[in-house]
Amino acid sequence: MNNNYFELIHAALLRQLDEVCIVWPAEAGGAGAADSYTGGAVLRRVEVYRAQLLAQGVGTSDAVLLALPVSIELICALLAVMALGAVPVLPPAGAALGTVVRLVRRLGIRMVVVGAVPGRLVRVAAWLLGVRVCTGTAPVGAAVAPWTASLVSAQQPALVSHSSGSTGTAKSIRRSHQVLQAQHAAIETVFPPWPGQRDFPLFPNILLHNLAAGVVSVLPDLPWGNLPQLNPARLVAQLVQHRVQTLTGNVFYFRALLAYLHQHPVLLPHVVAVGIGGSPVPEPLAQELRCFFPNATIHIIYGSSEAEPIAVRPVLPTLPNPLAGYCVGAIQAGLEWRIEPLGQLKRGSAASQQVGELWVRGAHVATPAPGQWLRTGDYGYVAEGQLYLTGRQGNERLHQGVQHYQLEHLLYHLPGVERVAARADKAGFTLFVQGTVSHETVTELLAKNFPASICQAIHLRATLPVDARHYSKILYHQLR
């Protein structure tokens, strides 16, 4: 048996040789028609990269850095590297040159795939680092070549990506072929695909899942390297034009969509499922989406690159108590979990609850060795079969039985709050609020729900620092 995750994708693409599997905007912000790629077109482009990498001696377990912009070329290069049994490496979002150089040295990378023929400066830098460069510029063949993916062990790394760096420096995340297959199976279990399904994925792991599941991916028309510059009008036009049925995204992404839809109301009845993840999801945001996606089930998805998904919750009209933290649903079947105790949490009028860091392990959890526990860095508890998140590593200190997510989630229910962060200092919390809400309104709501001395100060800010990947996770260590 071949453990190579690419075999799942290869088989799906062969079944879709003459059927569209990826729809990509022709140009970011351009007026041209979208480019559609059949399974055969993708495989022929993969073969170009595969042949060039083979010619340069890339083999099983070699790390290959993909220094390409988000594009069909990036996807095909990634698949080619994986097909060879080599390890595709995606650099951190917004990584500076120095970060990339350190990554090359740390992972022992000897091959970099770039999007154009490199200039003299790049060639000199590559020579100094002992790195070869591949461009994938050869002509694409007219037919799909017969070949199979290289044999790999189940535990060999299949993909190296990076965390958002919300608690400091972005860390490398290695997912084995076995873990990628298990994550694919877990997503299929929660969200079963169907023939002809058209999905609108923001997250790279969902695109890989779609390719393996035979789901058509309509890629959002986004400035991928600068997410804050997205144009929601183009996204809504795509959703309508391609009659998208399912979509996923993060808090920043859906806030932008909602802001546009409130000004230019459009109902999207063909959408049947929406997934929000990547950071804590304010309940009012999830509820608001129901107005424009009337036939869709809205899902809050909690997980990480190492373990996707951990929990999923369908959003119902009944509102969970915000003082309990963020309710993210039942922990997925097949995952073992434990709460490493931190202290006693107060949940409004409810009894005190033991709270601590969530640890998980299982088939779809990436850890240095199989069977190890993954420390998620998220703090919370399980009550009545539901997981509640109440804090994040680096800011987890309890004050009078309260963690920072409880304060934040409550304040997200106030009109005019765009972002909020409660930094846990030695004597209490310091609040930072972005939006049009007044200081008095914030103070009044806190006084009704928390001890008077719990907040040391409240600061209104024009912006709050967020991660470069999702633009949704607060960088607490940068709050000023």
C-alpha positions in Angstrom: 0.0 0.0 0.0 1.2 3.5 -0.9 0.9 5.8 2.1 1.5 8.9 -0.1 -1.3 11.4 0.5 -1.0 12.5 -3.1 -2.4 9.1 -4.2 -5.8 10.2 -2.9 -5.6 13.4 -4.9 -4.1 11.6 -8.0 -7.0 9.2 -8.1 -9.6 12.0 -7.8 -8.0 14.0 -10.5 -7.9 11.0 -12.8 -11.6 10.6 -12.3 -12.0 14.3 -13.2 -9.7 14.4 -16.3 -12.3 16.3 -18.4 -14.2 17.9 -15.5 -13.4 21.2 -13.8 -11.9 20.8 -10.3 -10.4 24.3 -9.7 -11.8 27.7 -10.8 -9.3 30.6 -10.3 -9.8 34.3 -10.9 -8.0 35.3 -14.1 -6.3 38.3 -12.4 -6.6 39.7 -8.9 -9.0 42.6 -9.4 -9.1 42.0 -13.2 -12.2 42.0 -15.3 -11.4 38.9 -17.3 -13.2 35.6 -17.0 -12.1 33.1 -14.4 -9.7 30.3 -15.4 -11.1 26.8 -15.1 -8.8 23.8 -14.7 -9.8 20.2 -15.3 -8.3 17.3 -13.5 -6.3 16.6 -16.6 -5.0 20.2 -16.8 -3.8 20.1 -13.2 -2.1 16.8 -13.7 -0.3 18.0 -16.8 1.0 21.0 -14.9 2.0 18.9 -12.0 4.0 16.7 -14.4 6.1 19.7 -15.5 7.2 20.5 -12.0 7.7 16.8 -11.2 9.9 16.2 -14.2 12.1 19.3 -13.5 12.5 18.4 -9.8 13.4 14.8 -10.7 16.0 16.2 -13.2 17.6 18.2 -10.4 17.8 15.1 -8.1 14.9 15.8 -5.7 14.0 12.6 -4.0 12.0 11.1 -1.1 12.1 13.1 2.1 14.0 16.1 0.6 12.6 19.4 1.8 11.5 21.8 -1.0 10.6 25.5 -0.2 7.7 26.8 -2.3 8.5 30.5 -2.8 5.5 31.1 -5.1 2.6 33.5 -4.7 -0.8 31.9 -4.1 -1.8 30.7 -7.5 -2.5 27.6 -9.5 1.3 27.3 -10.0 1.7 27.0 -6.2 -0.9 24.3 -6.0 0.7 22.3 -8.8 4.2 22.7 -7.5 3.1 21.5 -4.0 1.4 18.5 -5.5 4.5 17.6 -7.6 6.8 17.8 -4.6 4.4 15.6 -2.6 4.1 13.1 -5.5 7.9 12.7 -5.4 7.7 11.8 -1.8 9.6 15.0 -1.0 8.4 17.5 1.6 6.8 20.8 0.4 7.5 23.7 2.8 5.3 26.8 2.9 6.9 29.8 4.5 5.1 31.8 7.2 2.6 34.4 6.1 4.3 37.7 5.3 7.8 36.3 6.0 10.7 38.7 5.5 13.8 37.6 3.6 15.7 37.0 6.8 13.0 34.7 8.1 13.1 32.7 4.9 16.9 32.4 5.0 16.7 31.1 8.6 14.0 28.6 7.5 16.2 27.3 4.7 19.1 26.8 7.0 17.1 25.2 9.9 15.3 22.7 7.6 18.3 21.9 5.5 16.5 23.0 2.3 18.4 22.5 -0.9 15.7 23.2 -3.5 13.4 26.3 -3.9 10.6 26.6 -6.4 10.0 30.2 -7.6 7.5 31.7 -10.0 9.9 33.3 -12.6 13.4 32.9 -13.9 15.5 34.3 -11.0 17.7 37.4 -11.5 21.4 37.6 -10.8 20.9 38.7 -7.1 18.7 35.7 -6.4 21.0 33.3 -8.2 24.0 34.6 -6.1 22.0 34.3 -2.9 21.0 30.8 -3.8 24.6 29.8 -4.5 25.7 31.2 -1.2 23.1 29.2 0.6 23.8 26.0 -1.4 20.3 26.0 -2.8 19.1 25.1 -6.3 16.2 26.9 -8.0 13.3 25.4 -10.0 10.9 27.6 -12.1 8.6 25.0 -13.7 8.7 27.0 -17.0 8.8 24.0 -19.4 5.9 23.5 -21.9 2.9 21.6 -20.6 2.2 18.3 -22.3 -0.8 17.5 -24.4 -1.7 14.3 -22.5 -1.6 13.1 -18.9 1.5 10.9 -18.5 1.2 7.6 -16.7 3.1 7.6 -13.4 2.5 6.8 -9.8 3.4 8.7 -6.6 6.6 7.7 -4.8 6.3 5.2 -2.0 6.7 6.8 1.5 6.3 5.7 5.1 3.1 6.7 6.8 5.1 8.8 9.3 7.1 10.7 6.7 6.3 14.5 6.7 4.0 15.3 3.8 3.7 19.1 4.4 5.4 21.7 6.5 3.4 24.9 7.1 3.5 27.5 9.8 1.3 28.7 12.6 -0.1 32.3 12.7 2.4 33.3 15.3 -0.3 34.9 17.5 1.6 33.9 20.7 5.1 34.8 19.3 7.2 33.5 16.5 5.4 31.4 13.9 6.3 27.7 14.4 6.8 25.0 11.8 4.1 22.4 11.7 4.9 19.0 10.2 2.0 16.9 9.1 2.8 13.3 8.1 1.1 11.5 5.2 -0.9 9.5 7.8 -2.0 12.6 9.6 -3.1 14.3 6.3 -5.2 11.3 5.4 -6.7 11.2 8.9 -7.5 14.9 8.7 -9.1 14.4 5.3 -11.2 11.6 6.7 -12.3 13.6 9.8 -13.4 16.6 7.6 -15.3 14.2 5.3 -17.1 12.7 8.4 -18.2 16.1 9.6 -19.0 17.6 6.2 -19.7 14.8 3.7 -19.0 15.9 0.1 -21.4 15.2 -2.8 -20.9 15.0 -6.6 -20.6 18.4 -8.2 -20.2 20.3 -4.9 -18.9 23.8 -5.4 -16.8 25.1 -2.4 -15.3 28.5 -1.8 -12.2 27.7 0.4 -10.1 30.4 2.1 -7.9 27.9 4.1 -5.2 25.9 2.2 -6.0 22.7 4.0 -9.5 22.8 2.7 -8.3 23.1 -0.9 -6.1 20.0 -0.4 -9.1 18.2 1.1 -11.3 19.3 -1.8 -8.8 17.9 -4.4 -8.8 14.5 -2.6 -12.6 14.5 -2.2 -13.4 15.5 -5.8 -15.1 18.8 -4.7 -14.9 21.7 -7.1 -12.9 24.6 -5.5 -13.8 28.1 -6.6 -10.9 30.2 -5.3 -11.9 33.6 -3.8 -10.7 36.7 -5.8 -8.4 37.9 -3.0 -5.1 39.8 -2.7 -3.7 36.7 -0.9 -0.6 38.5 0.3 -2.5 41.4 1.7 -5.9 40.2 3.0 -7.0 43.6 4.4 -7.2 44.8 0.8 -9.9 42.3 -0.2 -12.8 43.6 -2.2 -16.0 42.0 -0.8 -18.0 43.0 -3.8 -15.9 40.7 -6.0 -16.4 37.9 -3.5 -20.2 38.3 -3.5 -20.2 38.4 -7.3 -18.3 35.1 -7.3 -20.6 33.5 -4.9 -23.6 34.4 -7.1 -22.0 33.7 -10.5 -20.7 30.3 -9.6 -23.6 29.4 -7.4 -21.3 28.4 -4.6 -22.8 25.9 -2.2 -20.3 25.8 0.7 -17.7 28.2 2.0 -15.2 28.6 4.8 -13.3 31.6 6.1 -12.1 33.5 9.2 -13.6 36.3 11.3 -11.9 39.1 9.4 -13.1 37.7 6.0 -16.7 37.3 7.1 -16.8 40.7 8.8 -15.8 42.3 5.5 -18.5 40.3 3.7 -21.2 41.3 6.2 -20.2 45.0 6.0 -20.7 44.9 2.3 -24.0 42.9 2.4 -25.5 45.3 4.9 -24.9 48.1 2.4 -25.8 46.0 -0.7 -28.2 43.4 0.5 -28.1 40.1 -1.5 -29.5 36.8 -0.3 -27.4 33.8 -1.1 -30.0 30.9 -0.9 -27.8 28.4 -2.9 -25.3 28.3 0.0 -26.1 25.3 2.3 -23.2 25.4 4.7 -20.8 28.1 6.1 -17.8 27.4 8.3 -16.0 30.0 10.4 -12.7 29.3 12.1 -9.1 30.4 12.5 -9.7 32.3 15.7 -12.4 32.7 18.4 -15.7 33.5 16.7 -18.0 36.1 18.3 -21.5 34.7 18.6 -23.1 37.9 17.1 -21.1 37.5 14.0 -22.1 33.9 13.5 -25.8 34.8 14.1 -25.6 37.7 11.7 -24.6 35.5 8.8 -27.9 33.7 9.0 -29.6 36.8 7.6 -27.8 36.6 4.2 -27.4 32.8 4.0 -31.0 31.8 4.7 -30.7 28.2 3.7 -27.3 27.6 5.2 -26.2 25.9 8.4 -23.6 28.2 10.0 -20.8 26.2 11.7 -18.2 27.4 14.2 -15.1 25.3 13.5 -12.4 25.0 16.2 -9.1 23.4 15.4 -5.5 24.0 14.4 -3.1 23.0 11.6 -2.0 20.2 13.9 -5.5 19.0 14.6 -8.3 19.9 12.2 -11.0 19.8 13.3 -11.1 19.5 17.1 -14.7 20.6 17.6 -17.6 21.8 15.4 -20.8 23.6 16.5 -23.8 24.4 14.4 -25.1 27.9 15.2 -28.7 27.8 16.4 -31.0 30.7 17.2 -30.6 30.1 20.9 -27.7 32.2 22.2 -25.1 30.6 24.5 -24.2 32.6 27.6 -21.2 34.8 26.6 -19.9 34.8 30.2 -19.2 31.0 29.7 -16.6 31.8 27.0 -16.7 30.7 23.4 -18.8 27.6 22.9 -17.2 25.6 20.0 -19.2 22.4 20.2 -18.6 18.7 21.0 -15.0 17.4 20.7 -14.8 15.2 17.6 -15.2 11.5 17.9 -11.8 9.7 17.8 -10.0 12.4 19.7 -8.7 11.8 23.2 -8.7 14.9 25.3 -7.8 16.1 28.8 -7.8 19.4 30.6 -4.6 20.3 32.4 -5.9 22.2 35.5 -5.1 25.9 35.9 -7.8 27.0 38.4 -11.4 27.6 39.2 -13.5 29.6 36.7 -16.6 31.6 37.5 -19.4 31.4 34.8 -21.8 34.2 35.7 -24.4 32.8 38.0 -23.3 29.2 37.3 -21.2 27.2 39.7 -17.4 27.4 39.6 -15.8 25.2 36.9 -12.3 23.7 36.7 -10.5 25.3 33.8 -7.2 24.5 32.2 -5.3 23.9 28.9 -6.8 21.5 26.4 -4.6 18.6 25.3 -5.6 16.3 22.5 -4.3 13.2 20.7 -5.5 10.9 18.0 -5.1 9.8 14.4 -5.6 13.3 12.9 -3.3 15.1 15.4 0.2 16.1 14.2 2.8 15.6 17.0 6.6 14.8 16.8 5.8 11.1 17.5 2.6 9.2 17.2 0.5 9.0 20.3 1.9 12.1 21.9 -0.4 14.7 23.4 -0.8 18.0 21.5 -0.8 21.0 23.9 -3.3 23.3 22.0 -2.4 26.4 23.9 -6.1 27.0 24.4 -7.7 27.1 27.8 -11.2 26.1 28.7 -13.5 23.4 30.0 -16.1 20.9 28.9 -19.6 21.1 30.3 -22.7 19.2 29.2 -20.7 17.7 26.3 -19.7 21.1 24.9 -16.2 22.6 24.8 -15.9 26.2 25.9 -12.7 28.3 25.3 -11.9 30.9 27.9 -8.2 31.8 27.4 -5.1 31.6 25.3 -1.5 30.7 26.1 0.6 33.7 27.2 -2.5 35.5 28.4 -4.1 32.7 30.5 -3.9 34.3 34.0 -7.1 34.0 36.0 -8.3 37.1 37.9 -11.1 36.6 40.5 -12.1 33.4 38.7 -12.2 35.1 35.2 -10.2 34.5 32.0 -9.8 37.1 29.2 -12.1 35.4 26.6 -15.1 35.8 29.0 -14.6 39.6 29.1 -14.0 39.8 25.3 -16.9 37.6 24.2 -19.3 39.6 26.4 -18.1 42.9 24.9 -18.5 41.6 21.3 -22.2 41.6 22.0 -22.1 45.5 22.2 -22.9 47.4 19.0 -19.9 49.3 17.8 -17.2 46.9 19.1 -15.0 45.8 16.2 -12.2 44.2 18.1 -11.5 43.8 21.8 -8.6 42.4 23.8 -8.4 41.9 27.6 -4.7 41.6 28.6 -4.2 39.7 31.8 -1.7 41.8 33.9 -0.5 41.2 37.5 -3.4 42.9 39.3 -6.2 42.5 36.8 -7.2 43.0 33.1 -6.3 45.9 30.9 -8.9 46.3 28.2 -8.3 47.5 24.6 -11.3 48.2 22.4 -11.4 49.1 18.7 -14.6 50.5 17.3 -17.2 53.2 17.8 -18.5 52.1 21.2 -18.1 54.6 24.1 -16.0 54.2 27.2 -19.1 54.6 29.3 -21.0 51.8 27.5 -18.1 49.4 28.0 -17.7 50.3 31.7 -21.5 49.9 32.3 -21.6 46.4 30.8 -18.6 45.2 32.7 -19.9 46.6 36.0 -23.1 44.6 35.5 -21.3 41.3 35.0 -17.9 41.3 36.7 -16.4 42.5 40.0 -15.6 46.2 40.0 -11.9 45.8 40.5 -11.3 43.3 37.8 -10.4 45.9 35.1 -7.5 48.2 35.7 -8.0 50.4 32.7 -10.0 50.6 29.4 -8.3 52.0 26.3 -10.1 52.9 23.1 -7.8 52.3 20.1 -8.1 52.9 16.3 -6.6 49.5 15.6 -5.4 46.4 17.6 -2.5 44.3 16.5 -3.5 41.0 14.8 -1.7 38.1 13.1 -0.5 38.3 9.5 -2.2 35.1 8.5 -5.8 35.4 9.6 -6.0 39.1 10.6 -8.3 37.8 13.3 -6.1 36.7 16.2 -5.1 39.3 18.7 -1.3 39.7 19.3 -1.6 40.3 23.1 2.2 40.8 23.5 2.0 43.9 21.2 -0.9 45.6 22.9 0.1 49.1 24.0 
